[in-house]
Amino acid sequence: MTRYILHGDGDNFFASCLIAKYPSLRGKPLVVGAERGMVTALSIEAKAIGLARGMPIFEVRARFPEAVILSGDYKLFAQVSRRMHSLIEQTTDAIEKYSIDESFADITEAIEKRRSSPEIIGKEIKERTFIQLGIPISFGIAPTKTLAKLVSTSSKPNGFRVAMTDKELSPILSEVPIEKVWGIGRRTAIKLRARGILTALELRDAPVEILAHFASPIIDIQKELRGTIVHPINKEGALQQSMISSLSFPATTDRTFIHKEFIRHIEHVCARLRKHEAVGRTFTIHIKNSAQELRSETCVLPQHANTPGTYIDHFERLFTRLIKKGERVRTTGICISDIIPQSAANTSLFDHRDVRENEIYATLDQLHKRGLEVKTGTGI
């Protein structure tokens, strides 16, 4: 049975949220990221004059005096994100909140119940989100998540497109470079290009003998490009197999800064685990250096956990092994996997400190739910 998968992606999301809140910024080259010392988001006008993400703020001030530079309002961004997801949920509860500015949703049942079409349902969602949020969001509808993401990207900025048939999809896929396909990294893209696969269309149509040289994720991507669902909608509340946090910044050798960024990642992912009443056990940290080299270190914890202290104990050892002296690092990230419901964890393994830390973070989580911002010692 054909499914209708919708993908919504906020255009220049952080900048758009600030423009919606402060209409006087409309039409100006807006830069977000003053608090981090680097550009994290841009308006269309800022991109048009040559600004780019990752650029140091001091360079922006020196070269682009006309730019408006603001700090990120992360409370605002989170509020708009929640509202965006909830507006899509008015049409279907089969929604996956993929990131702060992206959602996937299966609108098949809504189409069938109303005896409608993907064009009508999709345009209703687009109109609803724009009227109530005032930010541009591009939407695409296709048979799988991978295809829907490519279709919505092809409709940017602030567009809407439905592509369900080979006739509709092939021209879109032919314009997508292989490295722009969701799930394909730089090294894999180089290997695919070496075998003559340059676009998403060529990957979709590649013969089995060529892809036999690649791992199963590439086969899964090809299936999705051919319209077969491999990655179903992960509904809110469904437990993820892994949770990731990653951030890029201007390349630096400052180990103290890099260390703090890792701690922030740990606190962020642990907060997500607790929100889902889940615990993880396999812990991986990774970096990308100025030469674009990606390296990682992994360990397995003695027991499942969802509070930072346990992970930080093991992180210190991994950090020492991972970071080379004088290395210029531009990306840090962590992944916590082997995730299970907290109720299924063997709590008898927790020592006294684990129990105490769980009690502390349970209190902090309750305060956060009430809108009180409380910083922990590890993240300061």
Residue, then its C-alpha position, 0 to 999 in steps of 0.5 A: m500500500t502506498r503511504y503519503i509521507l510529509h516532511g516539513d522543514g523550517d527555512n532559516f529557522f532561527a533567523s525566521c523565528l526572530i524575524a517573526k518576533y521582531p518584524s522590523l528585522r524583515g528584509k535585513p541581513l540577520v546573523v544569529g550567534a553572537e553568544r557563541g562567537m560564530v554564525t549559527a543561523l542566517s536570514i536569506e538576505a545575509k546569505a545573499i551578501g556572502l555570509a555563511r554559517g561557522m564564520p566568526i562574529f568578529e569577521v562578520r563585524a569587520r567585513f559586513p558592517e550592515a549585518v544585524i547580529l543577535s544572540g539566539d533566543y533558544k526559549l523562543f526557538a523551542q516554543v515555535s518548534r513545539r507549536m509547529h509540531s502540534l499544528i501538524e498533529q492537528t492532521t495526524d498523530a503519526i508524526e516524528k519530531y525529527s529535529i527542532d525545525e523538522s517533522f515527518a508525518d504519515i498523512t495517509e489516513a487523513i487523506e483516506k478518511r476525508r477522501s481527499s488528496p495529498e495536495i489538499i491536505g498538505k496545503e492545509i497544513k502549510e497554510r495553518t503553520f504559516i498563518q499561526l507561526g509567521i515563519p516560512i516552512s517548506f513541505g514535501i510529500a512522497p512515498t518514503k521519508t528519504l524521498a519526502k526530505l528530498v522533495s521538500t528540499s527541492s521546494k525551498p524556500n517556503g515551498f510545497r511539492v507533491a511527488m509520488t510517481d516516477k515521472e514526478l520523482s525522477p527529475i528531482l532525484s536527477e538534480v540531487p548530488i549524491e552527497k546531499v542524499w540523507g544518510i550519505g556521508r562524505r567518505t561514502a559519497i566519494k566511494l559512490r562517485a568513484r563507481g560512477i554514481l553521482t546523483a540520487l537518481e543514479l543511486r536509485d537505479a544502480p545495479v546490485e553488483i555495484l552496491a554489493h561493495f557497500a554496507s547495508p545502510i546504502i541498500d536501505i537508502q536505495k530501497e527508500l529512493r525506490g519507494t519502499i519504506v525502510h525507516p517508518i515514522n518514529k512517533e513521539g513516545a516511541l523509544q529511539q535506538s540511539m540519541i545524538s548531539s553534535l555541534s560545529f564551531p570555528a576550528t580550535t585547539d582550546r582543550t578547555f572549550i572542547h571539553k565543555e562542549f562535550i559536557r554540554h552534549i552529555e547533559h543534553v542527551c541525558a535530559r532527552l533520555r530522562k524525558h523519554e523515561a529511558v536509559g542508555r549504556t553504549f557511549t560514543i564520543h566523536i570529533k571532526n578536525s580541521a582536515q575533515e578527519l572524523r574519529s571516535e571512541t566508544c565504551v560500554l557502561p557497567q549499567h544503563a544510565n540517564t544522568p550526566g555523572t555516570y557518562i562523565d566518569h567514562f568520558e574523561r578517559l575517552f577524551t584523553r584518548l581521542i584528542k591529539k595534542g595541538e589538534r584543531v577541532r571543528t566538530t564535537g558530538i556524542c551518541i548514546s545507544d543500547i537504549i531501553p525503558q528505564s523500567a526495564a533497567n536493573t536498578s539493583l546495580f545502581d550504587h548509592r551515588d547513582v541513586r542520589e544523582n537520579e533524585i537530584y535530576a528528577t528534581l531539576d527536571q520538575l523545575h524545568k517543566r515549571g519554566l525555571e531555568v536551573k544550571t547544573g555545575t557540569g554545564i557552567 
